[in-house]
């Protein structure tokens, strides 16, 4: 809910300020201020409500699935491969299977960083994968997707979608 309050405040204040600046020369300070505050409040309320409803119905299409949409997503899985095999498999999946730009491969620390391209839904995302050997059970992997632009308030499920795409693109079944 905090995300929607921030969205309400930022969009309302911005819109209100623009209306105020446009109306000051015509109506004077006091009238323009009143109109700007009112317009900003109404715009922020309507805009954040629309985003809230969209986030409630995106994905499952059920209102019961309505949650706060965070601009990042993370999942922990177990890959039934040795550490070296899992590292190579994840790198190959990101680079060749999904066409993400791998920006860092650190096999000593088990870290892989990648970036996605900009789409109509986002300015791009940063993917981080942290792999650790799991004694006798394969490799423990934490996949995290976060918005590249830190001012992103709502990602419309794009980060969760990235993680699901990566997991489904892996050539091995994960737990």
N, C-alpha and C positions, 0 to 999 in steps of 0.2 A: 504494500500500500504506500510505502514511502516513495517509491519510484513515481507513482501517479501524483502524489503531492508535489514532488519536485517538478514534474512535467507541468502541472497546473501552475505553479509559481513562475517557472521560467517562461512558459509560453504566454501566460497572462500578463506578466510584467513587460515582456518585450512588445506584445501587441498594444498594451495600454500606453507605453512610452511613444510608440510610433503615432498612435492616434492623437495623443497629447501634442506632440511636436507639429503635426499637421493642422491641428485646430487652434493653437495659440494665436497665430497671426489673425485669424478670422474672428474668434470668440473672446479672446482675452484669457488671462491666466486661470482665473477661478473656474470659469465654465469649461475650459479645455481640460483642466485637471479633473473635474467631476466626470466629464464624458470619457476621458482616458481611463480612469480607475474603473468605471462601470463597464466599459467595453473590454478592458483587459480581464476583469473578473469573469465576465460572461464567456469570452473567448477561451480563457484558460479552462473553465469548467466544462464547456462543450468539447474542446479538444482532448482533454485528459479523459473524459467519459467515453469518447469514441475509441481512443486507444485502449482503454480498459475493456470495452466490449469486444474489440477485435482480438485482444490477447486472450480473452475468455473462450472465444469460439475457434481460435486457431488450433490446429492439431486435431483433437478428438471431436470437436463440434458439439461438445456437451458443456453446459454451464457448470456442472459439478467439477469439471477439470480446471476451473478458473483459478489460477495462481498468479502470484507476482512474477512477471517475466523479468528475469535478471539478464543483463547483457553479457553473461558468461555461462558456460555449462561444463560439467566435469563428470567423468565416469571412471570407475576402477574395475579392471578386468584381469583375469589370469589367462595368459597365452601359453598353450601347451607345447612350447618350444624352448630350447636352451636360450640363454641370454643372447648370445651372438646371432643365432638364427632369428630370434624375435626382433632384434635390433635391425638386421638387414631386411626382414620381411616388412616391418613398419615403414622403414625408409623407402623401400621400393613401392609400397602401396601408396604412400603420400606423393612420391615423385611421378611414377609412371601411371598408376591406376587412377589417381584423382587429379593429377596435374597441379598439385600445390607446389609452391616454391619452398624448398627446404633451405633454411637460412643457417642452421647450425646442426652439426652431427657431433656429439661428444660421447663416444662409446665408453670412455673411462667413467664418466658420471651417469651414463645411461640416459642422456638428454637429447631430444630431437625437437627443434623448433621449425615451424613452417608458417607460411602465409598464404591466404587465399586472395583471389582477385576481388575487385570491387564489383558488386552486383546492384540491381535495382533495390534490393532489400537492405544493403549495408555498404559501408566504406571498406569492407574487407575484414578478415579476422586473423588472429594469431593463434596458431595451434601449438600446444606444448605437449610433448609425450615424455614421461619419466618412466624408465624401465629399471626394475631391480630384480636380481635373481631370487627365485623362490625355491627354497630347498626341496628338491624332489617333485615339485608341482609345476615346473615350467618357469615362466617369467611373469612377475607382477607388473602391470602397466596402468598408469594414470594418464588419461587423455583429457586435456583441457582446451576449450575453445573460448576465446574472449574477443570482444570487438577491438579492432585496431584503434579506433578513435575513442579515447577515454571519456569523452563527453556524451557518449551514446547512453540514452536512458532506457530504451526498449529495443530489443533485437528481433522481435517477432518470431522467436523460436529458431533463428538462423544458427546460433551456436550449438544448440541441441541437435539440429539437423546435420551440422558438420560432423559431430561426433558419431551419430548414427550412420552416416555415410562411410566414415573411416572404418568403423567396426564391421559393417556389412561388406566392405571391400577387401578386408583381410582374407587371404586364401585359407585360413585355418579358423576353426570354430573356437570362440573364446567363452570363458565361463564368467 
